[in-house]
Amino acid sequence: MTKKIDARTLQCPAPVLKTKEYLEKIAATDVNVLVDNDAAAQNVSRFLTFQGFEVSVTSDGDTITVSGQRDTENAKKTMPVSQPVRSNADDDSQKILVILSSQQIGKGDDELGRKLMVSFVKTLKEMGTDLWRLILLNHGVKFSTKDSEILEDLRELKTSGVAILVCGACLTHLGLMGDKVIGETTNMLDTITSMQLADKVINL
């Protein structure tokens, strides 16, 4: 019998945490998670995929159902929420996590702060393979949208192997979920896990 997890009305990252809690208790092969917003659906889908599930998503207009199926062998395995996968990385490279929670650096002159942030992102590639993951939070998620002035720079970083995670709750709050064109929708659990896995965290 397929387990149905009702995560409707729950705020990020509760839908993922509720699903995770269930899977830690039972080696399930079939699960349906009910959510009520796109950010939760994307976060749960991503989590189940990392857990070895084949995922499908359906909606009746009010409720979104994220369905996961995996074989018995995969059900015996445990996989992390955020996998520390990097490409083109040397064994002695650091894993540097950069968190952007604003569109500007510093306080005082907003225009100057924005120019500094744009310059910072454009220069991030100089970290080389040490740059591991970029997380966009709060108004920083605007950098992931179609009107972002650094969109091409982010695409270049992604092509080089940098993982770009974008806060789903932030996108929903700002009404930008439909405007995101780069990065994986993420939640606070992924952010915390990334901070644990990183060798160094830079928070702006």
C-alpha positions in Angstrom: 0.0 0.0 0.0 1.3 3.4 -1.0 2.0 5.7 2.0 0.3 9.1 1.7 2.0 12.0 3.5 -0.1 15.1 3.9 2.3 18.1 4.0 -0.3 20.7 2.8 -0.2 24.1 4.7 3.3 23.3 6.0 6.0 25.9 5.6 9.5 25.1 4.2 11.3 22.9 5.0 8.6 21.0 6.9 7.3 19.0 3.8 10.8 17.6 3.2 11.5 17.0 6.9 8.2 15.1 7.2 9.0 12.9 4.2 12.5 12.4 5.5 11.3 11.3 8.9 9.0 8.7 7.4 11.6 7.3 5.1 14.1 7.0 8.0 11.6 4.8 9.8 10.4 2.7 6.9 12.2 1.4 3.8 9.3 2.4 1.6 9.1 1.6 -2.1 6.0 3.8 -2.8 5.1 7.1 -1.4 2.8 10.0 -2.2 3.4 13.4 -0.7 0.6 16.0 -0.8 1.7 19.7 -0.9 0.0 22.9 -1.8 2.6 25.0 -3.6 5.2 24.6 -6.3 8.2 25.3 -4.1 7.3 22.4 -1.8 6.6 20.1 -4.8 10.1 20.9 -6.3 11.8 20.4 -2.9 10.1 17.1 -2.2 10.7 15.9 -5.7 14.4 16.7 -5.4 14.7 15.0 -2.1 13.0 11.8 -3.3 15.2 11.7 -6.4 18.3 11.8 -4.2 16.7 8.9 -2.2 16.6 6.8 -5.3 12.9 7.2 -6.2 11.5 7.7 -9.7 9.4 10.8 -9.2 6.2 12.0 -10.9 4.1 15.1 -10.1 0.4 15.6 -10.6 -2.0 18.4 -9.6 -5.8 18.8 -9.3 -5.5 22.6 -9.1 -5.4 22.8 -5.3 -3.3 19.8 -4.2 0.0 18.8 -5.8 0.9 15.1 -5.4 4.5 14.1 -5.6 4.7 10.4 -6.2 7.8 8.3 -5.7 8.6 4.7 -6.6 11.8 2.7 -6.1 12.7 -0.9 -6.2 13.4 -3.0 -3.1 17.2 -2.8 -3.5 17.2 1.0 -3.6 14.9 1.1 -0.6 17.6 -0.4 1.5 20.1 2.4 0.7 20.4 5.7 2.5 21.4 8.8 0.5 22.2 12.3 1.8 19.8 15.2 1.3 22.5 17.2 -0.4 25.2 15.1 -2.2 28.6 16.7 -2.2 29.1 16.1 -5.9 31.6 18.2 -7.7 33.0 18.1 -11.2 36.5 18.8 -12.4 37.7 19.0 -8.8 41.1 18.0 -7.6 41.4 15.9 -4.4 43.0 18.7 -2.5 40.5 21.3 -3.5 38.4 23.1 -1.0 34.6 23.1 -1.0 33.6 26.7 -0.7 30.0 27.6 -0.3 28.9 31.1 -1.1 25.5 32.4 0.2 24.0 35.5 -1.4 21.0 36.8 0.7 20.9 40.2 -0.9 21.4 42.0 -4.3 24.0 44.3 -2.8 27.1 44.3 -0.6 27.2 46.5 2.4 25.0 49.3 3.6 24.9 53.0 2.9 24.8 53.5 -0.9 22.4 51.0 -2.5 23.5 51.7 -6.0 27.2 51.2 -5.1 26.3 48.0 -3.1 24.5 46.5 -6.2 27.5 47.3 -8.4 29.8 45.6 -5.9 27.6 42.5 -5.8 27.5 42.2 -9.5 31.3 42.6 -9.7 31.6 40.0 -6.9 29.6 37.4 -8.8 31.4 38.1 -12.1 34.7 37.5 -10.3 33.6 34.3 -8.5 35.0 32.1 -11.3 38.5 33.1 -10.1 38.0 30.7 -7.2 38.3 27.9 -9.8 37.4 24.4 -8.7 37.3 25.5 -5.0 33.9 27.2 -5.6 31.5 24.3 -4.9 28.1 25.6 -4.3 26.1 28.9 -4.6 22.9 29.4 -2.6 20.6 32.3 -3.3 18.3 33.4 -0.4 15.9 36.3 0.3 16.2 39.0 -2.4 19.3 37.2 -3.7 16.9 34.8 -5.5 16.2 37.6 -8.0 19.6 36.9 -9.5 18.1 33.5 -10.8 15.3 35.1 -12.7 15.0 35.9 -16.4 15.7 39.6 -15.9 19.0 39.1 -13.9 21.9 41.1 -15.0 24.3 38.3 -14.0 22.3 35.4 -15.6 25.0 34.6 -18.1 27.7 34.6 -15.3 25.6 32.1 -13.3 25.2 29.9 -16.4 28.9 30.0 -16.9 29.4 28.9 -13.2 26.8 26.1 -13.6 28.5 24.9 -16.7 31.8 24.7 -14.8 30.3 22.4 -12.2 29.1 24.8 -9.5 25.8 23.8 -8.0 23.3 26.7 -7.8 20.5 26.4 -5.2 17.6 28.9 -5.0 15.4 29.2 -2.0 11.9 28.1 -2.9 10.2 29.8 0.0 11.8 33.1 -1.0 10.7 32.7 -4.6 7.2 32.1 -3.5 7.1 35.0 -1.1 8.4 37.4 -3.8 6.1 36.0 -6.5 9.0 34.9 -8.6 8.6 31.1 -8.8 7.6 31.3 -12.5 10.4 33.7 -13.3 13.3 31.4 -12.2 15.4 30.3 -15.1 18.5 28.9 -13.4 19.3 26.8 -10.3 17.5 24.1 -8.4 14.7 25.1 -6.1 15.9 24.3 -2.5 14.9 24.6 1.1 16.5 25.3 4.5 17.4 21.7 5.1 19.6 21.7 2.0 21.1 25.0 3.1 22.0 23.6 6.5 23.4 20.4 5.0 25.5 22.4 2.5 27.0 24.4 5.4 27.9 21.2 7.1 29.6 19.7 4.0 31.4 22.9 3.0 35.0 23.5 4.0 34.4 27.2 4.0 31.2 29.4 4.0 31.1 32.9 2.6 27.8 34.7 3.5 26.9 38.0 1.9 
